Amino acid sequence: MENIVDLRKPQNDIKMVYLAEPYRIRVVEPVKKTTRCEREANIERVGFNPFLLESSEVFIDLLTDSGTGAVTQNMQAAMLKGDESYSGSRSYYTLSAAVKDIFDYAHTIPTHQGRGAEQLYVPALINKREREKGLERAKMAAISNYFFDTTQGHTQINGCRIINVPTEIAFETKIHDNFKGNFDIGKLLSVIELVGAKNIPYIVSTITCNSAGGQPVSMANLKEVYEIAKRFDIPVVMDCARFAENAYFIKQREVGFQDWSIEAITKEMFKYADLLSMSAKKDAMVPIGGLLSFKDGSLSDVFQECRTLCVLQEGFPTYGGLEGGAMERLAVGLYEAMREEWLESRIQQIDYLVSGLEAIGVNCQQAGGHAAFINAGELVPHISPEHFPAHALACELYVIAGIRGAEIGSLLQGRDPKTGKQLPCPAELLRLAIPRATYTQAHLDYVINAFKELKLNAHKIQGLTFTYEPTALRHFNAEFTPVT
């Protein structure tokens, strides 16, 4: 098989100690190497969209960390206790009790994944605003530090605009700051005044903030946002796929929390929201599963509407698209996610990869919780945003080394649903998401060496234009051709 010269060479020039992982690997999955000619044919066959590749055609898969990592032996053992009753499953009450214990949220609906929770709470909260205030959806706008792509899509498809108010330095990749995922409080207040509080069905606090590069949000910022929301009678949703990583960063970086446990920080964070929406495929490490949970009875009408929608779209509210064994596994995974030694090891991997890329002159967003975010706009400045520089870079990375990543830029940002115009994007980033407990230091060295090869001919990479453009979440299924 054809390989790149020195692609597996250890990165001895990286001046950091790589600590041994605090786990043992007992089950392995074989992967296949391919030739460059095969990869060139593969990427052309799928319309230059790495999402459409077969997994067997990928050597190192960094497309996402969602449901792609390892599970623990405790999680796997828990599946054997699954109660598969259609309603009132014992496994549901095990999961519900875990949510109450960890987050102090009393009412839980399990879903098949995060977007399953979004398709319940998004229309329910918009309906509540429309019903109580007599408003037109066209005037509504939901706010976030930065919306995840599916949250944005569900909001827009329900006739509501989205407004992001990230901190000013969120996308300045050359600036380091402890909490680049924070809301800009001044912008938040300005948007509430401009749109009108009654026209805002919800505020979403995204922890960590994926679209800003996996950057954490401080406890002080979460609290201030919640206090503002309460003042204006706006519900707050905690979008918390990576809640444990955010808690770890608070412990490491925020004054006053150094002696707190991850469990205590987690419980404190969730005081500052009214409901949580979780893709449990991230920090909770499950291959499938999500949560929609409400803190108390203050949104009882929304909770009941979500239960009704759940029957139509997910399943009966005490299984919500999950088998009993999957709920048992998720209940354990929520606890496993908060193991500090595992969080330390995971975040070390991200730091190692980002440091290695920076050492060879590849500018990245500062290391966050789950991925390296490469500044593609800087690496291929000759490609304009309308020709998707980060996506073009992802295709080239696959051709060079069989590595699959994902664009976080203009392609993902999409078009204004009313005007059809491309929405402005604050940065053109290529995300390399690291699945949990799946890859080793040698794999990360392979990625770094692949970028050495990529940099040599980055000026020759061509931009891309659509041959097929879906109307929503286009990055998943779009097809392209190179711009000549």
C-alpha positions, 0 to 999 in steps of 0.5 A: 500500500502507498504511504506518505514518507515519515507519516508515522514518525514520532513528533519529538520536537513537541516539548510536552510530556504525554501522560499514559492513558488511565485505561486499558484497551481490551477490544480493538477494531481493525482499520484498512489502509488505502492508496492515494489513487483509491482515495482520490477516486473515493472522494470524487465518487461521493461528490467531494463530501467526506460525510458521504464516504464509507467508514471502511474507506477512512483510516483515522476518522475525526469527523465527529466525537459523537457516538464514535468513542469507546464505552466502559466495561461498567456501561457495557455490563449495565446494558444486560439489566435493560427492562424492555417494557414498552411503558414504565420501564424500570430502566427509565426510572434508573436513568431518571434517578441519575439525571436527578442526582447529577443535574437536580432536574426532576422531569426527564424524557429520553431521546435517541440523540440530541436532535431528538430533544431539539425536535421536542423542545424547540416547537414547544417553547416557540408555541408557548411564546406564540400562544401566551404573547399572541406573537408572529413567529416571523418576529421571534428570535432565539439567542445563543453564545453560538448555536450548534448546527442542528439546534439552528436548523430546528429553530429556523425550520420552526419559523424562528430566527437565530442570533449568536452573541459570542464573546468578541475574541471567540474566533480570534485564533491567535488570542488565548483566553480562559473562556472563549465560549462565553456570551458577550453580555453587552451584545445579549442585552442589546439583542434583547432590547432590539428584538424585544424580550417577548419575541425571544422564546428561549436562550441557549447556553451551549457548553462547551461551545462547539462552533467556537472551537470547543471553548468553555463557558465560565460559571460566572457567565452562565449565572449572569446570562440566567439572571438576565433571562429571569429578569426578562422572563425568557427560558434558558436551555442548557445545550450540554453535550460536553457538560463534563469537559466544561466543568473540568475547564471551570475547575482548572481555570475559574477562580474559586473552583479549584477545590470543587469536584467535577460533580459539584461544579456540574450541579452548580452549572445546571442551576443556571438553566430551566431545561437541558438538551443533551446529545449523550453521544459526547461526554456520556460516551454512549453510541446512541442516546439523548436527554431532554430534562426540566428542572422543576414545574415552572414549564410544566405545560412545555414538558407535557407538550414535549411528552406528547410530541415524543409519542409522535416522533421518538416513542413512548415517553419512558423509552423515547427511542431507546431500548432499556439496555441503552437507558441503563448504559446511559445512566452509567455513562453520565457518571463515568463522564465526570471521572476527572482522570479521564477528562484530564487524559482526553483534554491532554490529547487535544492539547497535544494535537493542537501544540503539534500542529502549531509547532509546524506552523498550522494556526489553530483555535486554542485547545478546547475540549474535544477537537483541534480546529484548524484555521483553514482561512489562513492555510488556504487564503486563495480560496474565498468563503463562497468556495468553502476553504475548510471543506476543500482542506478536509477533502485534501486531508483525506486524499493525502492521508485517509483522515476524515475531518469536518468543516465548521465554516461557511458551508455549515453556517448555511443560507438565510432561510428568508433571503437565500443569501449565504450567512456571514461566517466569523471563521473558516475552521476545519474540525478534527474531533477526537473520539474518546479513548479510541486513538493513541499518541501515534495516531495523533503524530500521524495527523500532524505529519499529514499536515506537514505534507498538506502544507507543501501544496496547500496553495494548489488546493482548489475551492468547491462549488455545489452540484447539489445543495440541500435546503437544510443542514446542507453540509451533511448531504451536499455534493460538489465539484472543484472550481477550475 
